[in-house]
């Protein structure tokens, strides 16, 4: 139950934030499409073992719809919402994308999917250790099959592509921009949340491989995004 409540609260926070940044309709599309895609592919994955490998969720994840805990699609979506802002900064030097070409949407979705997949390099081993979900056949990466990370990349790529084209459509109808200082300041929150969520993993295994992976695969993107955001923000004040 705690996992479900925590995931819902985080998604609600990101939903509120995105409503302020890009408006209600684009936010509803991002959340709605993300929840549907994540639930459908997770459900298919649990029943078939084809996407993430053979696995199942335990009772510790809380209430389920069929075999998928309510918390799981919520976790997918709010994680994606954090990373979307960061990748926009990497590619366009702004929290919101300025380029909506096919190449930019596809290339951006690939980078976003890769960053989300690295986000799970710690999440899955720790969750398996805490018995939140189980791979009966195990795997070479702390009991997690490598197949799982192919699945993560695939699900994330599909969702980010859908969001990229939906957002381009919304932006063509009404230009969506951070036109007030309040919105500009709010746009740092996804970066801060990304850093806060990754920080505990460093201390879970500070002297081991999980701690080092967090520093390299999460710490570096966090610091780079923060630096680019700072440069962007101060240019907006002149």
C-alpha positions as CSV (number, residue, x, y, z in Angstrom):
1,X,0.0,0.0,0.0
2,X,2.9,2.4,0.8
3,X,4.4,1.9,-2.6
4,X,1.1,2.7,-4.3
5,X,0.5,5.8,-2.2
6,X,4.0,7.0,-2.8
7,X,3.8,6.5,-6.5
8,X,0.4,8.3,-6.8
9,X,1.7,11.2,-4.7
10,X,4.7,11.6,-7.0
11,X,2.6,11.4,-10.1
12,X,0.2,13.9,-8.7
13,X,3.1,16.3,-8.0
14,X,4.5,15.9,-11.5
15,X,1.0,16.3,-12.9
16,X,0.6,19.6,-11.0
17,X,4.0,20.8,-12.1
18,X,3.5,19.9,-15.8
19,X,0.1,21.6,-15.8
20,X,1.9,24.8,-14.7
21,X,4.6,24.3,-17.3
22,X,2.8,23.1,-20.4
23,X,-0.9,23.3,-19.7
24,X,-3.6,20.8,-18.8
25,X,-4.2,19.1,-22.1
26,X,-0.6,18.2,-22.9
27,X,-0.1,17.1,-19.3
28,X,-3.2,14.9,-19.4
29,X,-2.0,13.4,-22.7
30,X,1.4,12.6,-21.3
31,X,0.0,11.0,-18.2
32,X,-2.9,9.2,-19.9
33,X,-0.9,7.8,-22.8
34,X,2.0,6.8,-20.4
35,X,-0.3,5.0,-18.0
36,X,-2.0,3.0,-20.7
37,X,1.2,2.0,-22.5
38,X,3.0,1.1,-19.3
39,X,0.1,-1.0,-17.9
40,X,-0.6,-2.8,-21.2
41,X,3.1,-3.7,-21.8
42,X,3.7,-4.6,-18.2
43,X,0.6,-6.8,-18.2
44,X,1.6,-8.4,-21.4
45,X,5.1,-8.9,-20.1
46,X,4.1,-10.6,-16.9
47,X,1.7,-13.0,-18.7
48,X,4.2,-13.9,-21.5
49,X,7.7,-13.1,-20.2
50,X,8.5,-11.7,-23.6
51,X,9.2,-8.1,-22.7
52,X,11.1,-8.1,-19.4
53,X,11.7,-11.8,-19.0
54,X,9.6,-14.1,-16.7
55,X,8.7,-12.1,-13.5
56,X,5.9,-11.3,-11.1
57,X,5.0,-8.7,-8.5
58,X,4.6,-9.5,-4.8
59,X,2.0,-8.3,-2.4
60,X,4.4,-5.6,-1.2
61,X,3.6,-3.5,-4.2
62,X,0.0,-3.1,-3.1
63,X,-3.3,-3.4,-5.0
64,X,-3.2,-4.6,-8.6
65,X,-5.2,-4.3,-11.8
66,X,-5.0,-7.9,-13.1
67,X,-1.4,-8.7,-12.3
68,X,0.1,-5.2,-12.4
69,X,0.3,-3.1,-9.2
70,X,-1.3,0.3,-9.5
71,X,2.0,1.8,-8.4
72,X,3.9,0.5,-11.5
73,X,2.4,2.6,-14.3
74,X,2.5,5.6,-12.0
75,X,6.2,5.0,-11.4
76,X,6.8,4.7,-15.1
77,X,5.1,8.0,-15.9
78,X,6.5,10.2,-13.2
79,X,10.0,8.9,-14.0
80,X,9.5,9.8,-17.6
81,X,8.3,13.2,-16.7
82,X,11.5,13.9,-14.8
83,X,13.7,12.8,-17.6
84,X,11.9,14.6,-20.4
85,X,12.9,18.0,-19.0
86,X,16.5,16.9,-18.6
87,X,16.8,15.6,-22.2
88,X,15.2,18.8,-23.5
89,X,18.0,20.7,-21.7
90,X,20.7,18.4,-23.2
91,X,19.4,18.7,-26.8
92,X,17.7,22.1,-27.0
93,X,19.3,24.0,-24.0
94,X,15.8,24.7,-22.7
95,X,13.5,22.8,-20.4
96,X,10.9,22.6,-23.2
97,X,11.8,21.4,-26.7
98,X,12.2,24.1,-29.4
99,X,12.7,21.6,-32.3
100,X,9.8,19.3,-33.2
101,X,11.2,17.7,-36.3
102,X,10.9,14.0,-36.9
103,X,14.6,13.5,-36.3
104,X,14.5,15.5,-33.0
105,X,11.5,13.6,-31.7
106,X,13.0,10.2,-32.6
107,X,16.5,11.0,-31.4
108,X,15.2,12.6,-28.2
109,X,13.1,9.6,-27.5
110,X,16.2,7.3,-27.9
111,X,18.2,9.4,-25.4
112,X,15.2,9.6,-23.0
113,X,14.7,5.9,-23.2
114,X,18.4,5.2,-22.5
115,X,18.5,7.6,-19.5
116,X,15.4,6.0,-18.1
117,X,16.9,2.5,-18.6
118,X,20.0,3.5,-16.7
119,X,17.7,4.9,-13.9
120,X,16.6,1.3,-13.4
121,X,20.1,-0.1,-13.1
122,X,19.7,0.5,-9.4
123,X,16.0,0.3,-9.0
124,X,15.5,-3.3,-10.1
125,X,18.3,-4.8,-8.0
126,X,17.2,-3.0,-4.9
127,X,13.6,-3.9,-5.5
128,X,14.5,-7.5,-6.0
129,X,16.5,-7.5,-2.8
130,X,13.5,-6.1,-1.0
131,X,11.2,-8.8,-2.5
132,X,8.9,-6.3,-4.3
133,X,9.1,-8.3,-7.6
134,X,10.7,-11.6,-8.5
135,X,12.5,-13.2,-11.5
136,X,12.1,-16.9,-10.7
137,X,15.0,-17.8,-13.1
138,X,17.2,-15.0,-11.8
139,X,19.7,-13.2,-14.0
140,X,23.4,-12.2,-14.3
141,X,22.9,-8.6,-13.0
142,X,22.2,-8.9,-9.3
143,X,19.5,-11.5,-10.0
144,X,18.0,-9.4,-12.8
145,X,18.0,-10.7,-16.5
146,X,19.5,-8.4,-19.1
147,X,16.3,-9.0,-21.0
148,X,14.7,-6.7,-18.5
149,X,16.7,-3.7,-19.6
150,X,15.8,-4.3,-23.3
151,X,12.2,-4.2,-22.2
152,X,12.7,-1.0,-20.2
153,X,14.3,0.7,-23.2
154,X,11.5,-0.6,-25.5
155,X,8.6,0.6,-23.3
156,X,10.2,3.9,-22.7
157,X,11.0,4.5,-26.4
158,X,7.4,3.8,-27.4
159,X,6.0,6.1,-24.7
160,X,8.4,9.0,-25.4
161,X,7.7,8.7,-29.2
162,X,4.0,9.0,-28.6
163,X,4.5,11.9,-26.2
164,X,6.8,13.7,-28.7
165,X,4.3,13.6,-31.5
166,X,1.4,14.6,-29.2
167,X,3.4,17.5,-27.8
168,X,4.3,18.7,-31.3
169,X,0.6,18.6,-32.2
170,X,-0.3,20.7,-29.1
171,X,2.6,23.1,-29.8
172,X,1.5,23.7,-33.4
173,X,-2.0,24.7,-32.1
174,X,-0.8,27.0,-29.4
175,X,2.8,27.9,-28.6
176,X,3.8,26.4,-25.3
177,X,6.6,28.3,-23.6
178,X,7.9,29.2,-20.2
179,X,6.8,32.9,-20.4
180,X,6.9,33.8,-16.7
181,X,9.5,33.8,-14.0
182,X,7.3,31.4,-12.0
183,X,7.3,28.8,-14.7
184,X,11.0,29.2,-15.3
185,X,11.8,28.6,-11.7
186,X,9.4,25.6,-11.5
187,X,11.2,23.9,-14.4
188,X,14.1,23.0,-12.2
189,X,11.9,20.7,-10.0
190,X,12.1,17.6,-12.3
191,X,15.9,17.9,-12.2
192,X,15.9,18.2,-8.4
193,X,13.5,15.3,-8.0
194,X,15.7,13.1,-10.3
195,X,18.7,13.9,-8.1
196,X,16.8,13.3,-4.8
197,X,15.4,9.9,-6.1
198,X,18.8,8.7,-7.1
199,X,20.7,9.9,-4.0
200,X,19.7,7.0,-1.7
201,X,21.1,4.4,-4.1
202,X,24.6,5.9,-3.6
203,X,24.4,5.1,0.1
204,X,22.7,1.7,-0.3
205,X,25.9,0.4,-1.8
206,X,28.4,3.2,-1.4
207,X,31.5,1.2,-1.8
208,X,30.1,-1.2,-4.3
209,X,29.0,-1.3,-7.9
210,X,25.5,0.0,-7.4
211,X,26.8,3.2,-5.7
212,X,29.4,3.7,-8.5
213,X,26.7,3.2,-11.2
214,X,24.5,5.8,-9.5
215,X,27.4,8.3,-9.5
216,X,28.2,7.8,-13.1
217,X,24.9,7.1,-14.8
218,X,22.7,9.3,-12.6
219,X,25.0,11.8,-11.0
220,X,26.7,13.0,-14.2
221,X,23.3,13.6,-16.1
222,X,22.0,15.3,-13.0
223,X,24.9,17.7,-12.7
224,X,25.0,18.4,-16.5
225,X,21.2,19.1,-16.6
226,X,21.5,21.4,-13.5
227,X,24.4,23.3,-15.1
228,X,22.6,23.8,-18.4
229,X,19.4,24.8,-16.6
230,X,21.4,27.4,-14.6
231,X,22.8,28.9,-17.8
232,X,19.4,29.0,-19.5
233,X,17.7,30.5,-16.4
234,X,20.1,33.4,-16.0
235,X,19.8,34.3,-19.7
236,X,16.1,34.6,-19.3
237,X,16.6,37.3,-16.6
238,X,18.4,39.7,-19.0
